[in-house]
């Protein structure tokens, strides 16, 4: 699991700096729920635990709706959910084994 996490984290840094990522985020301006964001990193900050839960839900819903046709929204949604996925994976690791993680 640690290697996958490291790869995803390294990919996230590169992903956020791509011109194609910035272009996709510009297209989000048409959606009032995502219009405030200049880059995917801003989404992570806005949806962190302890922030406005209602606003976070709107943001996550907007990303999920866009995700089937927008790989930037899909990757951003994955990044937002990674902490939760890591927690769940650790909790059930004994049932599914290290290889499945």
C-alpha positions as CSV (number, residue, x, y, z in Angstrom):
1,X,0.0,0.0,0.0
2,X,2.8,2.4,0.8
3,X,4.2,2.2,-2.7
4,X,0.9,2.9,-4.3
5,X,0.4,5.9,-2.0
6,X,3.8,7.2,-2.9
7,X,3.1,6.8,-6.6
8,X,-0.3,8.6,-6.3
9,X,1.2,11.4,-4.2
10,X,4.1,11.9,-6.7
11,X,1.6,11.7,-9.6
12,X,-0.6,14.4,-7.9
13,X,2.3,16.9,-7.8
14,X,3.0,16.4,-11.5
15,X,-0.7,16.3,-12.4
16,X,-1.5,19.6,-10.8
17,X,1.3,21.4,-12.7
18,X,0.2,20.1,-16.2
19,X,-1.1,22.7,-18.7
20,X,-3.9,20.3,-19.6
21,X,-5.0,20.2,-15.9
22,X,-5.1,24.0,-15.7
23,X,-7.2,24.0,-18.9
24,X,-9.7,21.6,-17.4
25,X,-9.9,23.6,-14.3
26,X,-10.7,26.7,-16.3
27,X,-13.7,24.8,-17.8
28,X,-15.0,24.2,-14.3
29,X,-15.7,28.0,-14.1
30,X,-19.1,27.2,-15.8
31,X,-20.1,25.2,-12.7
32,X,-20.9,27.6,-9.7
33,X,-19.8,24.9,-7.3
34,X,-16.3,24.7,-8.8
35,X,-15.9,28.2,-10.1
36,X,-13.8,29.5,-7.2
37,X,-11.0,27.0,-7.8
38,X,-7.8,28.0,-9.7
39,X,-6.3,24.5,-9.4
40,X,-7.0,21.0,-8.0
41,X,-5.0,21.7,-4.9
42,X,-7.5,24.4,-3.9
43,X,-10.2,21.7,-4.0
44,X,-8.3,19.6,-1.5
45,X,-8.0,22.5,0.9
46,X,-11.6,23.4,0.6
47,X,-12.8,19.8,1.3
48,X,-10.5,18.9,4.2
49,X,-12.0,17.6,7.3
50,X,-13.2,20.3,9.7
51,X,-14.2,22.6,6.9
52,X,-17.7,23.4,5.8
53,X,-19.4,20.0,5.4
54,X,-22.2,21.3,3.3
55,X,-19.9,23.1,0.9
56,X,-17.6,20.1,0.7
57,X,-20.5,17.9,-0.2
58,X,-21.5,20.2,-3.1
59,X,-17.9,20.3,-4.3
60,X,-17.6,16.5,-4.2
61,X,-20.9,16.1,-5.9
62,X,-19.8,18.5,-8.7
63,X,-16.6,16.5,-9.2
64,X,-18.4,13.2,-9.2
65,X,-20.8,14.5,-11.8
66,X,-18.0,15.7,-14.1
67,X,-15.7,12.7,-13.5
68,X,-17.1,10.3,-16.2
69,X,-16.1,12.7,-18.9
70,X,-13.4,14.8,-17.1
71,X,-10.3,13.0,-16.1
72,X,-9.1,16.0,-14.1
73,X,-12.3,15.9,-12.0
74,X,-11.9,12.2,-11.6
75,X,-8.3,12.4,-10.4
76,X,-9.1,15.3,-8.1
77,X,-12.0,13.4,-6.6
78,X,-9.6,10.4,-6.0
79,X,-7.1,12.7,-4.3
80,X,-9.8,14.1,-2.0
81,X,-10.9,10.6,-1.1
82,X,-7.5,9.0,-0.6
83,X,-7.3,9.7,3.2
84,X,-10.6,7.9,3.7
85,X,-9.6,5.1,1.4
86,X,-6.3,4.6,3.2
87,X,-8.2,4.4,6.6
88,X,-10.6,1.9,5.2
89,X,-7.8,-0.2,3.6
90,X,-5.9,-0.3,6.9
91,X,-9.0,-1.3,8.8
92,X,-9.8,-4.2,6.5
93,X,-6.2,-5.2,5.7
94,X,-6.3,-8.3,7.8
95,X,-9.3,-9.5,5.7
96,X,-8.1,-8.8,2.3
97,X,-4.3,-9.1,2.7
98,X,-1.4,-6.8,1.8
99,X,-1.4,-7.7,-1.9
100,X,-5.0,-6.6,-2.4
101,X,-4.2,-3.2,-0.8
